[in-house]
Amino acid sequence: MTKVLLCFCVFSFVSIVYSAVWFPVFVAFEKNGQSVYDSWRTPSMCSELPTILKRTDRGKHLRNHVIDHWTEANIKMVKVELYQKSESVVWMTFNAKNSNNLNWFSKKNLYQSSFVDLTPCSTTNYFSAEGHFVNNVHSRRFYINEKYNGCPNDYGWFCVEDKHDVCKWGQFSKYPVFMFTKNGRNWTKGRDDRLIIALDNHDHMIKQLSHDDCLIIAINIHGFVITQFDHDNCLIIALDNHDHMIKQLGHDDCLIIDITEVEQKFGGRWKIYKSENFEAFLQEVGRYWSYDFYKRLVGTDPTKLSYTYIQATGVNALLRKVATKVSPETELTVSGGKIKIAMKTGLFTSVDEFSLGEEYMKEIQGTWMKATGDYEEGKLIIVQTPIDPKNKMKPQTVHREIVGDELVMTLFVGDVVCKRYFRKIT
């Protein structure tokens, strides 16, 4: 038996069978006092998805309105998957054709499962989202059970305990609680209320997950490439949908960002054709170039301006004029879930390679910076901050967006804002 935090959220996932992407539509949290089953059916009980959720109050479940438009959304498949430390430990897929938002979860719709003994031909007394509910006795939702033989001898696979249960195996201090059995199927054997991972060396395995675990219900969108899912201990229920699109969701443990759109919009080679306020930008950033970078840039020619003067006045006028005459090219590619941006100029080449939402390191004019790339509201955004807090280099932010058929790059440093305009060449 396993107890986990319950989260249903919007998630990107590639299906091996369907070569598709899964987007969660419901996130439910363990022990927040809210019924998962009622929240799944009732929009007013939840916060709306999708949304950017770097941090969120777990006192309220989250859901997307696509649940209320199940038939119109033409859902094809549903996937239920549990992750523990980024490894899948339980998964099920369901055929959702001609289903509604409750009856997709049934034995006849079961397509595949990681439970080796669970098939559409398995003997069950309960296999439904409604489960087995008796007021003030038990509320077992999204329930897959084999048989009842008195509480100590009950056998099953999967259960969401929404409220207090008459059987000891379903009794916890707070609800809801998510439970499953790995082998043996007995809800009672080997039960341990602590948050641990335990193994019965005979035929019964118990997995109890930490408070970071989550259950995810998601829709599957065809035609998209998997982007990035930074997850830890997540159970995912996903839906397959050919026509419906949900954009993006970021969450504590479930970061979902669509880099397919980034590739489609920004991919290729771009050539600059004009700049605004670029010289002022160079003057501002040039004040804090490191001595080593300055030496690489100007060499040892004694006629060049001194490094002390550079620090006082920024990049000297000659270098600024040269830089403004250079016509750099930028190229953006996507591979293996990572974005690579190469900027080539006559002076040097800079490269950013990163996964969305993940911090990475880069060197800017001799100073090492920590940087993070995100995609928000159609803009590719990179924020760069010196690793050493004593460094005088100011934080920099770079926005890239498509305006018409042009790539517009906006650079922010201090009070200076610079814009650079590119046209696509390939």
Order of alpha helices (4+ residues) and beta strands (2+ residues): beta-alpha-beta-beta-alpha-beta-beta-beta-beta-beta-beta-beta-beta-beta-beta-beta-beta-beta-beta-alpha-beta-alpha-alpha-alpha-alpha-beta-beta-beta-beta-beta-beta-beta-beta-beta
